[in-house]
Amino acid sequence: MDEHMKRRLDKQRKLFRQLGIQMDALSIHEKEFNTKLRGYDAQEVDTFLDDVIKDYERFYATISDLMDKWQEQQMIIRDLKAGLRPEQEKPGIDPAVMEEAVSRLEADLALLKKVIRPEPKYYID
């Protein structure tokens, strides 16, 4: 077994132990069954166990992904509680500055109306 797979299975074992799950993919794969005269077809059992192992791998991937997302959400919650989310903060708007901007826009609009249509009966106030 290569080193990458070994580390992955160790990580999986630790997570499953945390969650109270007894078996992992490797323990299923390494399980040996005794054969008897009228026992099950070994090939059929192996095929079934391979499917179980694939499901365990999917469970592990899903659980790991959900735990990562949960940790991210916990960090976001912690940051929001601490007020450390500057990208979501909105700067306060000074009412005097806003009033001045509105006045300039109204003056510009009046000027545009005169340039576009000099007859007052054509524009709406």
C-alpha positions as CSV (number, residue, x, y, z in Angstrom):
1,M,0.0,0.0,0.0
2,D,1.4,3.4,-0.9
3,E,2.1,6.1,1.6
4,H,-0.7,8.4,0.3
5,M,-3.3,5.7,0.7
6,K,-2.0,4.8,4.2
7,R,-2.3,8.4,5.4
8,R,-5.8,8.7,3.9
9,L,-6.9,5.5,5.7
10,D,-5.4,6.7,9.0
11,K,-7.3,10.0,8.6
12,Q,-10.5,8.1,7.8
13,R,-10.0,5.8,10.8
14,K,-9.6,8.7,13.2
15,L,-12.7,10.5,11.9
16,F,-14.8,7.3,12.1
17,R,-13.5,6.6,15.6
18,Q,-14.7,10.2,16.5
19,L,-18.1,9.4,15.1
20,G,-18.4,6.0,16.7
21,I,-18.2,4.1,13.5
22,Q,-16.4,0.8,14.0
23,M,-15.4,-0.3,10.6
24,D,-13.4,1.5,7.9
25,A,-12.6,0.6,4.3
26,L,-9.4,-1.2,5.2
27,S,-10.9,-3.3,7.9
28,I,-13.7,-4.4,5.5
29,H,-11.2,-5.2,2.8
30,E,-8.9,-7.2,5.2
31,K,-11.8,-9.2,6.7
32,E,-11.3,-13.0,6.2
33,F,-14.2,-15.4,6.2
34,N,-14.0,-19.1,7.0
35,T,-15.1,-21.4,4.2
36,K,-17.3,-24.4,4.8
37,L,-18.6,-27.1,2.6
38,R,-21.7,-25.2,1.5
39,G,-20.4,-21.7,2.1
40,Y,-21.0,-18.6,0.1
41,D,-19.3,-17.9,-3.2
42,A,-16.0,-16.2,-2.3
43,Q,-16.0,-14.1,-5.5
44,E,-19.6,-12.9,-4.8
45,V,-18.7,-11.9,-1.3
46,D,-15.6,-10.0,-2.4
47,T,-17.6,-8.1,-5.0
48,F,-20.2,-7.2,-2.4
49,L,-17.5,-6.1,0.1
50,D,-15.9,-4.0,-2.7
51,D,-19.2,-2.2,-3.1
52,V,-19.5,-1.7,0.7
53,I,-15.9,-0.2,0.6
54,K,-16.9,2.2,-2.1
55,D,-19.8,3.3,-0.1
56,Y,-17.6,3.8,3.0
57,E,-15.3,5.9,0.9
58,R,-18.2,8.1,-0.3
59,F,-19.4,8.4,3.3
60,Y,-16.0,9.5,4.4
61,A,-15.7,12.0,1.6
62,T,-19.2,13.4,2.4
63,I,-18.6,13.5,6.2
64,S,-15.2,15.1,5.7
65,D,-16.6,17.8,3.3
66,L,-19.5,18.6,5.7
67,M,-17.1,18.9,8.6
68,D,-14.9,21.3,6.6
69,K,-18.0,23.4,5.7
70,W,-19.1,23.3,9.3
71,Q,-15.7,24.5,10.5
72,E,-15.8,27.3,7.9
73,Q,-19.3,28.4,9.1
74,Q,-18.1,28.3,12.7
75,M,-15.2,30.6,11.8
76,I,-17.6,33.0,10.0
77,I,-19.9,33.0,13.0
78,R,-16.9,33.7,15.3
79,D,-15.7,36.5,13.0
80,L,-19.2,38.1,12.8
81,K,-19.5,38.0,16.5
82,A,-16.2,39.7,16.8
83,G,-17.0,42.2,14.1
84,L,-14.1,41.1,11.9
85,R,-15.9,41.0,8.6
86,P,-14.7,44.2,6.8
87,E,-15.9,43.1,3.4
88,Q,-19.5,43.1,4.7
89,E,-19.3,46.4,6.5
90,K,-21.0,49.3,4.8
91,P,-19.6,52.7,5.4
92,G,-21.9,55.2,7.0
93,I,-23.3,57.9,4.7
94,D,-23.1,61.5,5.9
95,P,-26.5,63.1,5.4
96,A,-25.0,66.5,4.5
97,V,-22.9,64.8,1.7
98,M,-25.9,62.9,0.5
99,E,-28.0,66.1,0.4
100,E,-25.3,68.0,-1.6
101,A,-25.1,65.1,-4.1
102,V,-28.9,65.1,-4.6
103,S,-28.9,68.9,-5.1
104,R,-26.2,68.6,-7.8
105,L,-28.0,65.8,-9.5
106,E,-31.2,67.9,-9.6
107,A,-29.4,70.9,-11.0
108,D,-27.8,68.7,-13.7
109,L,-31.2,67.2,-14.5
110,A,-32.7,70.7,-14.9
111,L,-29.9,71.8,-17.2
112,L,-30.2,68.6,-19.3
113,K,-33.9,69.2,-19.7
114,K,-33.3,72.7,-21.1
115,V,-30.6,71.5,-23.5
116,I,-32.6,68.6,-24.8
117,R,-36.0,70.3,-25.1
118,P,-36.0,74.0,-24.5
119,E,-39.8,74.2,-24.4
120,P,-41.0,73.7,-20.8
121,K,-44.3,72.0,-21.9
122,Y,-42.4,68.8,-22.9
123,Y,-40.6,67.9,-19.7
124,I,-42.1,66.5,-16.5
125,D,-41.2,67.9,-13.1
